[in-house]
Amino acid sequence: MPKPLVVFVFSFEGSATSTRYGGFSKRLQKAGGLKDCEVLTVALENLLFIIKENGEADIIDAVSSRSLGDASLVYMKSWVGLVEEANTLANFLLYRGVPFMDTSVLGPAISKVSSAYKLWGSGIVMPMTLYTRRHDRLLELIKTFKDELGEKFILKDANGAKGKINYLVSIDEVSGTLEKHPDIQFIAQRFIPNDGDYRIGVYANKSRFVIERIGSGETHLNNISAGGKATYVEIKDMSSRILKLAEKASRAVDLQISGVDIILDKITKKPYVLEVNQGSQIVTGAFVDENVRALNAALEDLVHNRYSRTRKQPNRMIGRRASVRFKTLGIEKVTAKVDTGAYSSTLHADNIHISHNDKGVRELVFDISPNERLVTIDGKVQTIKTTDFFDQKVRSSNGQVQYRYSIRTRISVEGRIFPVVLTLSNRSEMGYPLLIGRRVLRSRFLVNVELNEYNQAELLDVDKPIK
């Protein structure tokens, strides 16, 4: 049984004995704390940030090669020196379901890296993205993922705007580009072949303004400031799929007034979100009159709604039951019991056992059976095999401690998709096949016990016990 991993985070690397770095946890251990735990101290400046296009993401300590997603607890001891990296790490831990302190680090962040992890956490596809502060480590990271980045890829300022310090480079050109800008933190990102992109103004959480930008051909950029040309596009003429993606991206980074840049791969036609900009170029830039009218309409809606309703449910509110989906588990819909008293989330499964795949790697195998509260994609039993599992100690409601298998997967709740850890158990005697605990709920949803799984009012029957 592996020991719980407790991680202490500081902005910059120090000595192993300094109380401002490695010595902090040693003081706690000397006083009898952190027994039976593996303790790791990391520096934000040493972290490697990786987002893949298949929905996977990770943050790895370059010194120990450990993933912070494997932690049982993360304490952000000192992070104000590198706020953007700290915020990015906090969002990663939030969406991976890893407990961390203090949640104040989830405050506003403006870099492209922190926004990227918020987009990833909401299930939005982005181009392959790499980041780390040190140029030498970024170069090594690029070499590691050179096949996924492609022959030519983007190297851009993590805090840049208007296409400034944004290059299309080969791996042989990276060193020279980094040397030209020794004080800039760069992101490496796969270049998406395209015939232009869209800037979509999402105002008051609704897509209201669109321009299409096409580059001059003299550079890889479509930005108007880089010579690109803009064409105004009526909302009615835009794909609803693209507009909904822009709105989802704006919500993901907690912006109510934003400019979302979306690009379509000209080969696959797959849309990618490049950036979400805060209130970008509304009274300046292209088609100012149309843009200003769109924002004014949004502001009027907000003022009107403020006085015309009080019954509209706040964002991210769910009831005492929730209807959710697990695409990776073949579950089209399952009705879950929401339990704020439970920490972890548990899914009913049958025939849970360990096997080995063709490569001899251990994998967890289990069955998901359909019933009146669980609908599978094809209506049949789903046999799931995964190598992304672990066993953990779980205390049941009656106080008994058991070791159960847990898996990492992705859940869809109220239109939000994010990573989740599920414990597998036999819940055949329970009213619902899925229990959602506060590890999933935390910082994502408010629970109103008068609502049902359809977010409709359904007053409790005080004389009838609830399972």
N, C-alpha and C positions, 0 to 999 in steps of 0.2 A: 504494500500500500504506500504510494508516494506521500511525502509530507506536504502539508499546505505551504504554498509559496507566498511569502509576505514581502512586498517590494516597497522600498523607501526611495522617493524621487527628489532630487535636487536639481537646480538649474545647471550647475557646472561641476565637473569632476574635481574631487579633492582627495586628500590622503585617506588611507584606510583607518587611521586613528583619529582624524579630526572630527569633532562633534558636529561640524558643519558638513560632514559627508559620512564616511563609513563608520566613524566612531559613535554616531548617534544610536544606531541599532545595537551596537556593542554595549552601550551603557544600559539599554533596556534589558538585554540578555543577562548582563552581569547582575542586575537586580532581580533576576528570576523570571523575566518575561519571555514570551515567544518560544516556550518549550515545545518540542516536537514540531517545530516549523523550520522550513528552509528560508533563510533571510537573504535578500539581495538588495544592494544599494545601486541605483543607476543615476546617470546624469542626463537631463533632457538634450544636452548638446551631443550626446553619443547615440541617440536613438535613430533608427532607420525606419522610414515610413513607406509602406508599400500598399498600393491599391491595384488589384487586378480586374480585368474586364469580366471575369466569370463570377464576380460578386464576392470574391475573397479579399480580405485585407488583413494586414498585420502591422505591428510595431515591435521592432526587435532591438534589444540592447546590443550595440556593436561590440562591446567588451566581453560580455558573457555569452552572447549568441542566444539568449533566452527571449522568448516571446512574452510580452507583458499581458497578452491574452490568457496565459496559463496561470496568472496570479490568482490567489484566493482573496487577497486584500492588497490594495495599493494606497499608500499614504503619501500625498503630495506635500512633503515637508517644507520645501522651499522652491518656489516656481516663478516668483515675480520677475526674475531676471530674464526669463524666456516665456512670456505670456502666451504667444501663439502656439509654440510647441506644447505647452502645458494644456491649453484648451483643446488642441487636437487629440492629445493622449486621453484627456477626460472624456471626450465624445466617443472615442474608440472603446474605452472601458464601459461607458454607459450602454452602448449598443451590443457589446459582447456580454453584458450582464455581470461584469466584475465589480464588486463593491470597492468604492474608493472614497477618500476624504481629501480635502473638503470640497463640497459641491460648488462652492463659490467660484471655483476655477472654470465652471461651465458658462461664465459670463461672456460678454461680447468678444468676438474675435474677428479679425478682418482679413487675415492672409488667405491665399488660395489653398493652402494646405489644410487649415482648419475647416474651411468650407467644403473641401473635397471629402473629408471624413464624415461630415454631416450628411452630405449627399449619399455617400456610400451606405451610411447607417439607415437611410430611408429607402434603400433598394434601388437607387438611381444609377444607371450605368454611365461610367466615365471612361475615357481612354486610360490605358495603363499609366499609372502615375507613381513616381519615385521622389523621395525627398530625404535629405539629411543636411545638417548645417555645414559640416566640414566638406570642403571641396574634394579632398583626397578620398574620403569615404563615399561621396556621391559618385565619383568616377568608378570606384570598385563596384558599387551597387549597379551602375549602368552596365558594366561588363557582365555582371551576373545575369542580368535580364535583357541582354542585347537582342536575343532572338524575339522576345515579346515586344520590344520597343520598335524593331524594324531597322532597316538600313539607314533611313533618315528619320530623325525624331525631333521633338521640340525641346528646347532648353530655354526656360523663361524665369524672370524675376518672380519670386514667390509673393512679392508685394507690389508688383508692377501694375501699370494701367496704360490704356490706349496703345497697346502693342509695343511699348518701349521695353528694351532689353529682352527681346523675344527672338530666338534664332531657330532656324531649321538646320540641324547639324548631323554629321556622321560621327561615329564613335572616335574616329581619328581627329576630329575637330574639337572635341570636348575640352581637352586640356588647354588649348589656346584660348577658347572662349572663357573658361573659368579664370585664366590668368589675367584677362582683360578687365575682369570685374572682381577683384579679390574680396571686396566687402559686401557682395550681393549673395543672398541665399537663393539658390536655384531649384526649380522643379524640372525634372525630366518627364516627358509625357509622349506617348505614341502619337505620331502625326496621322490625322484622319484625312485621307484623300477626299477632296470635296469640290463642289462648284459654287461655293459661297456658304454663308451661314445666316442665321436669323438672330436679331436682337428683339426680344419680346418684353415689353413693359408689363409687368404684373403689378397692378395697383389695387390695393385693398383685396388682395388674394385672388384677383381675377385678371386674366389676360385681356388687355385693352388697347395695346399699341404694338405694331409689328413693322419692322423694316427688314428687308433682305439686303445683305451686304455681299458684294462680289469684288474680289481683289483685282488689282490692276494687271496682275501677271508678272510684275517685276519683283514681287516678294510673295512669300507663303501666306501673308496676313490678308484678311478681308477688312480690317479696320479702315474706317474712313480717314482717320489720321495718317494711315499708311498708304493713302492713294486709292483706297477702295471706293466703289460707287454704291449708293444706297437707293433702294426703291421702296416706296410706301406700299404696304400690303393691308388690304381691308381684313378685319377679323373674320368676316364671313367667308373669305377666300382661303383661309388657313386651315390646315388639317387639324381636326379636333384632337387628335392624338398628340400633336406637337404642343398645342395650347395647354392641354392637361398636364403634359410633362413639365412645361414651364411653371405652371401653378404648383405642382408637387415639389419642384426644386426650390421655389421661393419659400414654401412652407418649411421645407427641410432645414433651411438656414435661418429660419425665424425672422424673415424680412416680409413686411407687408407692402413695401414699396421697393421694387427691384427691377433690374434689367437682366434678363436671363439670356445667355448666349447658347444657342443650340446649333449643332452642325450635323449634317447628314452625310454618311459615307456614300460617295457616289457609286460605289460598286455594290455594297450590300443594302443600301438605303436605310441603314440602321441609324437612329438618332442618338447623339451623345450630347450631354450637357457639358459645356466647356467651363463656364463660370456663372456665378450669380453675383451681380454687382449691386451695391446699395444705391438706390435712387439715381441711377447713372444717366447723365446727359439728358435731362428733361427740358430745361430751359436753354440748353445749348445743343449743338449737334445737328443732325439731319431731321427735317420735317418737324420743327419746333412747334408750329401752330397745332398740328394734329396731336403731338405728344402732350402739350399743355392741356388741350381739351380733354384728352383721355384721363389725365390726372385730376382735373377739376371734377369730372364726372364721378370719379372714384371718391373724392372727398365729399361730394354732395351725398352720395350713397351712405357713406359712413355717418355723416351728420344726421341724415334722415333716419337711418336705422337706430341711432342712439336714442331717439325720442319715440319711435313708433313701436318698439317691441321690448319685452323683457322675458319672453318665453323661449326665445331661441337659445338652444343649448350651446354653451361655450365649446370651443375646439377641444378635442381630445378628452371628451367625457364619455364614459361607458357605464353600463348598468351592472346589476349584480350577476347577470349572465352576459356572455359575449359570443358572437358568431365569428369564428376565425378560420383561417386556411393555412395548410402546410403543403405547398406545392411539391417540395422535395420529398415528402413522405406519401404523396399520392392521395392526400386528403383534400377534397373539394370544399367541404364545410364540416365543422364540428362545433357543437354548442358547449361552451366551457362555463364552469362555475368560477366566478371571480371571488377570490378569498384574500382580503388584505391582511388577514392574520397569519397566512402562510408565507414563508420566505420564497421557496422554490416552486416551480411549476411541474406538474406530473401528468403524464399521458398514459392511458391504458394500452397495454400491449400484451400479446400472447406469445408463447413459445420463445421466450427470451433465452438466448444461449450464445456462447462463443464458438466461432469456427475459424478456419484459415482459408484465405483466398488462393488463387493459383500461384501467387508469388510467395506463399508461405506466411503472409502477414495476418496477424490476428484481426478479426472483424466481429462486430456485434451483429447478430441476426435476430429479427423479431417480426411478428405479424401484426398488422393493423386490420381489424375486422369491422366492417360496416354495421351500423345499427340505426335505430330511429333518430339518434342524436349525432351520428357520425356518417358522413357520406363520402365514399372514396370516388376517385376520378372515373373508374370504370364500373363501380358498383360491386367490385370483388375484393377479396382479401388481398392486401398489399404486403408482400414480403420484402422487408427492408434490410439491406446490408450496408454497414458503414464502418470505416476505420477511425472515424472522428468520435471517439467515445472515451469514457473514463468511469471509474466507480468512485462513489463518495458516500460519506456517512450521513444518513438522514434520520432525523428524529420525527416519529409519527405523532399524531394528535394525542395518542394515549401515553406518550412519553417513551415509547420503545425506540431503541436505536438500531437501525439496519444499514447494511451496505447495499446500495442499489446502483445499477448502471445508469449513466446519464449520457446524452448525445447533444451535439451542437447542430442546430439546423436554423431555418429561417421561418418566421411566422408573419402572417398578414392579419393585422387588426385595424379595422376602421380605415382601410386604405393605406396604412403605413406598414412597410415591410422592414424588418430588422432581425438581426441574429438573436437567437434565444437558446438557452440551455434547458433541456427537458429531462426529468427523471422518469424512467420507465417503471411501471408497477401494474399489478392486477387491481383494477378499479371496478371489477364486474359487480361488486356489491354497492357501489356508489351510484348516486343519481346521474352523474355526468362523467363521460370518459376523459375529460380534460379539466384539470384545476390550474388556474392562473394565479400565481402568487405575486407578492410585491416586488420581487426581483425584476419581473417584466413590467409591472405597473409604474415603478419608481421613475419620476421625472417625465413620464410619458402620458399618463392618463389620470383623470379624476374619476372617482367612482361614486355614482349616485344610485343608492339602493332602491330608489323608486322607479328605476328604468329597467326594462328587460333587454334581451339580446338584440332587439330591433331599435333600441334607444327610444322606446315608447313608454309613457307613464303607465305604471302598473303597481298600484298601491299594495303594500304587503298585507296579507291576511294574518292578523296577530294571533289568531286561534289555530293557525296551521303551521306546523314546524317546517322549516326549509332544510332540505338535505344538503 
